[in-house]
Amino acid sequence: MIIEKLCYTELVYDRINRKLGLHLSPHEIESFVSEIIESTDDAHIQKRGKNYYVTNDAAHVRIRVNSFKYGVITVDII
């Protein structure tokens, strides 16, 4: 559901690379985020307020997605 509608901005690519300490291309970031969401159990995808939070303990990341436009906001290390 979420994965088919994801969208990104140039700023979010930079933010994700900076927060994760990586140097991935936009395509690599999109693949990374999609793989994380696909491998996350639905029980770990929560809607709180205006955002979805996808928490993947195995990958040690939390992805925040806007629930209205499905824009990826950030990826945090947990």
RATANOR-V426174 format. One record per residue. RES is the residue in three letters. PHI is phi in radians with two decimals (999 if undefined). PSI is psi in whole degrees, 0 to 359 (* if undefined). OMEGA is omega in radians with two decimals (none if undefined). Layout:
RES:PHI:PSI:OMEGA
RES:PHI:PSI:OMEGA
This chain:
MET:999:298:-3.13
ILE:-1.13:317:-2.97
ILE:-1.07:326:-3.12
GLU:-1.26:340:-3.03
LYS:-1.88:1:-3.06
LEU:-1.03:141:3.02
CYS:-2.41:160:-3.02
TYR:-2.37:156:2.98
THR:-2.05:165:3.10
GLU:-1.04:322:-3.13
LEU:-1.11:324:-3.10
VAL:-1.21:326:3.08
TYR:-1.04:314:3.12
ASP:-1.11:317:-3.12
ARG:-1.09:316:-3.13
ILE:-1.12:314:3.11
ASN:-1.04:316:-3.12
ARG:-1.14:313:-3.09
LYS:-1.18:327:-3.11
LEU:-1.66:355:-3.14
GLY:1.18:38:-3.09
LEU:-2.04:173:3.07
HIS:-2.37:61:-3.08
LEU:-1.62:151:3.05
SER:-1.31:164:3.07
PRO:-0.96:319:3.12
HIS:-1.10:318:3.12
GLU:-1.14:322:3.10
ILE:-1.14:315:3.13
GLU:-1.08:319:3.10
SER:-1.13:316:3.13
PHE:-1.03:310:-3.12
VAL:-1.11:317:3.13
SER:-1.08:316:3.12
GLU:-1.08:319:3.13
ILE:-1.10:313:-3.11
ILE:-1.13:317:3.14
GLU:-1.09:326:-3.08
SER:-1.56:2:-3.13
THR:-1.65:129:3.09
ASP:-1.10:142:-3.13
ASP:-0.96:332:3.13
ALA:-1.14:341:-3.12
HIS:-1.79:15:3.03
ILE:-1.98:112:-3.06
GLN:-2.12:141:3.02
LYS:-1.75:119:3.09
ARG:-2.26:117:-3.10
GLY:1.12:232:-3.09
LYS:-1.66:9:-3.08
ASN:-2.22:154:2.91
TYR:-1.71:142:3.06
TYR:-2.10:119:3.14
VAL:-1.86:109:-3.09
THR:-1.87:118:3.13
ASN:-2.05:101:-3.09
ASP:-1.15:326:-3.12
ALA:-1.13:322:3.13
ALA:-1.59:352:3.13
HIS:1.07:40:3.12
VAL:-2.38:156:3.01
ARG:-2.24:127:-3.14
ILE:-1.83:132:3.10
ARG:-1.92:127:-3.08
VAL:-2.24:133:3.08
ASN:-1.15:130:-3.04
SER:-1.41:350:-3.14
PHE:-1.64:312:-3.09
LYS:-1.87:356:-3.14
TYR:1.03:31:3.05
GLY:-1.42:133:3.07
VAL:-1.23:129:-3.11
ILE:-1.66:310:-3.13
THR:-2.91:168:3.01
VAL:-2.25:124:-3.13
ASP:-1.95:147:3.01
ILE:-1.38:136:3.09
ILE:-2.12:*:none
